[in-house]
Amino acid sequence: MCLKNDGLDSSYYVSASEMFNDPLYKSSKAELKLMTNMDKYLTVENNIREGMIMTSYRYAKVNNLQYSDYEFSKLNFWIMFKDMNALYLASDAKIDYTLEVNLKILVYLYDYFADYSLAPEKQIVPEE
């Protein structure tokens, strides 16, 4: 489909998300400018996050009326997946920003941000 519609060969892409971005850029006819400043380029390159970005628990069990094993004595519980990336961007903005910051979070706020971290990092959590 990408080859037929956009002239892009899917065999050159590693992931589906990478493959679907190029047709969006091509069809939008947006002018992408070449980055000539090496510091700016490295800031962007070092902060690229690919794949799933999420915070989750290893095990969760639902308990609500739609579930066959609903237990009335326990609190209702749902499992939800929310796409919470790039919520701060305006779709009609003329300028975008990339910020590189060092964050210090006060200890009493750790629990508040435990479920969705302020600055996700690329890592694999070991099974143990």
C-alpha positions as a printed NumPy array, in Angstrom:
array([[  0.   ,   0.   ,   0.   ],
       [  2.805,   2.442,   0.867],
       [  4.657,   1.475,  -2.314],
       [  1.555,   1.846,  -4.476],
       [  0.215,   5.078,  -2.922],
       [  3.366,   6.902,  -1.807],
       [  6.268,   5.225,  -3.601],
       [  7.772,   4.115,  -0.259],
       [  9.055,   0.528,   0.028],
       [  8.084,  -0.983,   3.407],
       [ 11.057,  -3.363,   3.336],
       [ 13.343,  -0.394,   4.136],
       [ 11.692,   0.219,   7.525],
       [ 12.423,  -1.485,  10.834],
       [  9.102,  -0.787,  12.574],
       [  5.531,   0.006,  11.58 ],
       [  5.585,   3.347,  13.403],
       [  8.673,   4.369,  11.442],
       [  7.05 ,   3.22 ,   8.192],
       [  3.834,   5.177,   8.756],
       [  5.543,   8.486,   9.575],
       [  7.084,   8.986,   6.134],
       [  3.775,   8.89 ,   4.186],
       [  2.378,  11.449,   6.659],
       [  5.311,  13.777,   6.012],
       [  5.066,  13.213,   2.267],
       [  1.296,  13.773,   2.04 ],
       [  1.371,  16.877,   4.26 ],
       [  3.71 ,  18.614,   1.771],
       [  5.392,  20.241,   4.785],
       [  8.821,  21.665,   4.067],
       [ 11.364,  20.   ,   6.322],
       [ 14.542,  22.01 ,   6.728],
       [ 17.958,  20.399,   6.968],
       [ 19.529,  20.766,  10.408],
       [ 22.965,  22.335,  10.014],
       [ 23.708,  23.062,  13.681],
       [ 25.388,  19.966,  15.171],
       [ 24.342,  20.808,  18.762],
       [ 20.691,  21.047,  17.75 ],
       [ 20.962,  17.832,  15.746],
       [ 22.494,  15.918,  18.677],
       [ 19.839,  17.249,  21.07 ],
       [ 17.118,  15.819,  18.839],
       [ 18.99 ,  12.6  ,  18.027],
       [ 19.778,  11.832,  21.676],
       [ 16.154,  12.3  ,  22.726],
       [ 14.422,  10.142,  20.131],
       [ 12.295,   7.521,  21.837],
       [ 10.962,   4.709,  19.691],
       [  8.555,   1.976,  20.515],
       [  6.184,   1.801,  23.443],
       [  6.597,   4.437,  26.119],
       [  4.671,   3.412,  29.176],
       [  4.584,   2.889,  32.882],
       [  2.72 ,  -0.174,  34.011],
       [  2.346,  -2.804,  36.672],
       [  3.33 ,  -6.408,  35.944],
       [ -0.122,  -7.689,  36.957],
       [ -3.538,  -6.107,  37.238],
       [ -6.988,  -7.639,  37.617],
       [-10.231,  -5.928,  36.69 ],
       [-13.24 ,  -5.826,  38.961],
       [-16.266,  -4.15 ,  37.406],
       [-19.804,  -5.033,  36.334],
       [-18.724,  -5.952,  32.783],
       [-16.393,  -8.669,  34.112],
       [-17.778, -12.183,  34.651],
       [-16.001, -12.666,  38.007],
       [-17.177,  -9.355,  39.486],
       [-16.911,  -9.259,  43.277],
       [-19.34 ,  -6.805,  44.911],
       [-17.321,  -6.718,  48.13 ],
       [-14.254,  -5.225,  46.371],
       [-13.704,  -1.813,  44.798],
       [-14.396,  -1.374,  41.094],
       [-11.244,  -1.533,  38.982],
       [-10.642,  -1.048,  35.236],
       [ -7.574,  -1.505,  33.076],
       [ -7.069,   1.411,  30.708],
       [ -4.481,   2.422,  28.159],
       [ -4.248,   6.137,  27.472],
       [ -2.099,   7.77 ,  24.828],
       [ -0.565,  10.584,  26.867],
       [  2.353,  11.544,  24.614],
       [  2.802,  15.057,  23.251],
       [ -0.292,  16.477,  24.96 ],
       [  1.412,  19.857,  25.294],
       [  1.674,  20.464,  21.511],
       [ -0.765,  22.703,  19.688],
       [ -1.745,  21.18 ,  16.345],
       [ -1.813,  24.585,  14.627],
       [  1.456,  25.928,  16.107],
       [  3.871,  27.645,  13.724],
       [  6.926,  26.845,  15.9  ],
       [  7.791,  23.687,  17.844],
       [ 10.237,  23.5  ,  20.72 ],
       [ 12.583,  20.827,  22.019],
       [ 13.858,  21.338,  25.543],
       [ 16.755,  19.605,  27.224],
       [ 16.413,  19.956,  30.99 ],
       [ 17.768,  18.584,  34.248],
       [ 14.899,  17.836,  36.614],
       [ 14.966,  17.634,  40.369],
       [ 11.779,  16.355,  41.953],
       [ 11.059,  16.884,  45.625],
       [ 10.899,  13.614,  47.543],
       [  7.298,  14.117,  48.676],
       [  6.191,  14.252,  44.994],
       [  7.661,  10.839,  44.038],
       [  4.431,   8.95 ,  44.715],
       [  2.381,  11.547,  42.829],
       [  4.373,  10.924,  39.63 ],
       [  4.896,   7.177,  40.144],
       [  2.332,   6.034,  37.554],
       [  3.406,   8.371,  34.762],
       [  6.912,   9.701,  34.941],
       [  7.758,  13.286,  34.037],
       [ 10.776,  12.39 ,  31.928],
       [ 10.673,   8.836,  30.58 ],
       [ 13.99 ,   7.202,  29.837],
       [ 14.885,   4.429,  27.459],
       [ 15.385,   1.303,  29.573],
       [ 14.347,  -2.297,  29.953],
       [ 13.221,  -3.331,  33.417],
       [ 14.692,  -6.744,  34.358],
       [ 12.197,  -9.487,  35.195],
       [ 13.47 ,  -9.902,  38.775]])
